[in-house]
Amino acid sequence: MRLVHARNYENVCVLVRDDGQYHLERETAQKTDVFEGTLAPADMQRIQHLLSAEELFELTEDKILRPPSAEHDVQLILSVHRPGHWQNLTFPQPSSWELFHESVLPLVQWLEEMRKVKNRVKLREEEARNNCLPPPKLELKTRR
């Protein structure tokens, strides 16, 4: 799962693997902090439960309410790796994700909690910053 919460004053993103390892970045105008760690089994179960909610599983871009105005102060991007594809959802403002009480809203609340987590490793920005993007798919070529 990849979750990005972009605001005027701060961007926070997290990438969580199936095994509970995570990469978290918090960017402000002054600095970028990069952290990595492993979620506790109970936290990982909570995330898996939210991601498997029928409400989220069936959600598509066309079901997300879009306001008529073009400018937005907050944006949420949620990408969930599903069997065979990525489910990518973009929410232009809080009112567009707050409707999803069983799945998206708890994920946003969880991301806010993640900002305060201890027991994680702080990395140097130059070495570790990647905007919480998953590694590219490796493709091997046959050589002569």
C-alpha positions in Angstrom: 0.0 0.0 0.0 1.1 3.5 -0.7 -0.7 6.5 1.0 0.1 10.1 0.3 -1.4 13.1 2.2 -0.4 16.3 0.5 -1.2 19.7 2.1 0.0 23.3 1.6 2.4 23.1 4.5 3.4 19.4 4.6 3.4 16.2 2.5 3.4 12.8 4.3 3.7 9.5 2.5 4.1 5.9 3.5 4.8 2.7 1.6 3.9 -0.5 3.5 4.9 -4.0 2.3 3.0 -7.2 3.0 5.6 -8.2 5.6 5.0 -5.1 7.7 8.1 -3.1 6.6 7.4 0.5 5.9 9.0 3.6 4.5 7.7 7.0 5.7 8.5 10.5 4.5 7.5 13.8 5.9 8.3 16.9 3.9 7.9 20.5 4.9 9.3 23.7 3.3 12.2 23.5 5.8 13.2 19.8 5.7 12.4 16.2 4.8 12.5 13.4 7.3 12.7 9.8 6.2 12.0 6.9 8.5 11.8 3.1 8.1 10.6 0.4 10.4 8.4 -2.6 10.8 4.7 -2.5 11.9 3.7 -4.6 14.9 1.6 -7.6 13.9 -1.6 -6.1 15.3 -1.0 -2.9 13.3 -0.4 -4.9 10.1 -3.6 -6.9 10.8 -5.5 -3.6 11.2 -4.1 -2.3 7.8 -5.0 -5.5 6.0 -8.5 -5.4 7.5 -9.0 -1.8 6.2 -7.6 -2.6 2.8 -9.8 -5.7 2.4 -13.0 -3.8 3.3 -15.6 -4.3 0.6 -16.1 -0.5 0.5 -12.5 0.1 -0.6 -12.2 -3.0 -2.7 -15.0 -1.9 -4.9 -14.1 1.8 -5.0 -13.1 3.3 -8.4 -12.1 6.8 -9.4 -15.5 7.5 -10.9 -17.2 7.0 -7.5 -15.1 9.7 -5.8 -16.9 13.0 -5.5 -15.0 15.9 -7.2 -15.7 19.5 -6.2 -16.4 22.0 -9.0 -13.4 24.2 -8.1 -10.0 23.5 -9.6 -7.9 24.4 -6.7 -7.6 22.1 -3.6 -5.6 22.5 -0.4 -5.4 18.9 0.4 -5.0 15.8 -1.7 -5.0 12.1 -0.7 -3.6 9.4 -3.0 -4.1 5.7 -2.1 -2.6 2.9 -4.1 -3.3 -0.7 -3.1 -1.6 -3.6 -4.7 -4.4 -6.0 -5.7 -3.9 -9.4 -7.4 -2.5 -8.5 -10.9 -2.8 -4.7 -10.7 -2.6 -1.5 -8.6 -5.8 0.1 -7.4 -5.0 3.8 -7.6 -7.4 6.3 -6.0 -7.1 10.1 -5.8 -9.2 12.2 -3.5 -9.1 16.0 -4.1 -10.2 17.1 -0.6 -11.2 15.8 2.8 -14.9 15.7 1.9 -14.2 13.3 -0.9 -12.6 10.7 1.4 -14.5 11.3 4.6 -17.5 9.5 3.1 -15.6 6.2 3.2 -15.9 5.5 7.0 -15.0 1.8 6.9 -11.8 2.1 4.9 -10.2 5.4 3.7 -11.0 7.6 6.7 -9.4 5.1 9.1 -6.3 4.9 6.8 -5.9 8.7 7.0 -6.2 8.5 10.8 -3.7 5.7 10.9 -1.2 7.8 8.8 -1.6 10.6 11.3 -0.7 8.1 14.1 2.3 6.9 12.1 3.8 10.4 12.4 4.3 9.8 16.1 5.6 6.3 16.1 8.8 5.5 18.0 11.1 2.5 17.3 11.9 3.5 13.8 15.1 4.3 12.0 15.7 7.8 10.7 17.6 7.8 7.4 19.5 10.6 5.6 17.3 12.2 3.0 20.0 12.0 0.3 20.2 8.2 0.7 16.6 7.2 1.2 14.1 9.7 -0.2 11.9 8.1 -2.9 8.5 9.7 -2.5 7.3 6.3 -1.1 7.3 4.8 -4.5 7.5 1.0 -4.7 10.6 -0.4 -6.4 10.2 -0.8 -10.2 9.5 -4.3 -11.5 12.7 -6.0 -12.5 12.7 -7.6 -16.0 15.5 -9.9 -16.9 16.6 -10.2 -20.5 18.1 -13.3 -22.1 21.6 -12.7 -23.3 23.6 -14.7 -25.8 
